[in-house]
Amino acid sequence: MQLGYWIGEQLRKRKELLYNLGAISSYASMLTFFWHGVGMLLAKEHPKHTLVVYAGLTFFTIVVMAPYKWDKKWMRIKTSIGMFVFGVSLAIYLFCWIVYR
């Protein structure tokens, strides 16, 4: 029980650190997704439909949710980066889908 209390206290004290770690993780996952798309493009691979659908839905989600996050500067930056990365990734996947059948 003491461990649970201690963990709770640490989380309350370090909210900014946790947010920054989450943001770094989010950027890393976006870049990994983009890197995978570039790898598929260079290897001339045909993506699976689930990958194209995931990229499309993620891009759509970011665009639709953008107005609700637009009031804070860092959320505008993060949302803009997400729209760019997932938009380019979706374009790469769609290009590979069409060209490399």
N, C-alpha and C positions, 0 to 999 in steps of 0.2 A: 504494500500500500504506500509506503514511503517513496518508493521508486516512481510510482505514478504521480505523486504530488511533486516530486523533484522535476520530472520531465515536464509537467504542466507549467511550473514556475520558469523553467528555462525557455520554454516556447513563448511565454508571455514577455519575458525580458528581451528576447532576441527576434522580435517580429520582423524588423528590417532585414536582418541577416537571412532569415528564412525566405522572405520575399525575394531577395536578390539571388539566393540559390535556386529558387523556383524559376526566376526569370532566365538565369543562365541555362538551366536545364531546358527551358522552352526554346531558347535560341539554338541550343545544340541540337535539339530534335528537328527543328526546322532546317538547319544546315545539313543534317544527316539525310533528311528527305530529299533536299535539293541535290546533294552529292550523289545519291542513288540514281536520281533522274539523269544526271550528267553521265554517270557510268553506263546507264542503259543506252543513252544516246551514242556514246562512243563505241559501245559494243554492238550497236545496231540490233538491240533486242526488242522483242514485242512484249509490252507489259501485260500483265493479267488484268482482266476487267475490274477486279476488286481494288487494285491499286489506283486505277484511273478514277473509279467512283469515290474512293476515299479522298484522293486529292481534290476532286471536284466538290465534294460535300464539305471538306474542311475549308476550302476557299470560300464557298458560299456562306458558311457559318461565320467566318471572320468578317466578311463584307456586311452581312445582315446585322451582326452585333456591333459593328463599328460605331454607329451613332450613340450608343449607350455608354461607350467608353471614351468618347471624344472630349470630355470635360477636363481630363487630367493630361498634362503634357506627356508624361512617360507612357500612359496608355495609348495616346495618339502615336507615339513613336513605335511602340511594340505592335500596335495594330497595323500600322503602315508597313512595317517590316514583314509581318505575317502575310499581309495581302500580296506584297511583292514576291516573297519567296514561294508561297503556295500558288500564286498566279503563274509564275515562271515555271514551277515544277509541273503544274497542270498542263501548261502549253507544251512542255517537253514530252510528257507522257502521251498527250493527244497526238503529237507529231510522230512519236514512235509507234503508237497504235495504228495510225493511218499508213505510214510509210513502210514499216517493217512487218508486214503481215506474213 
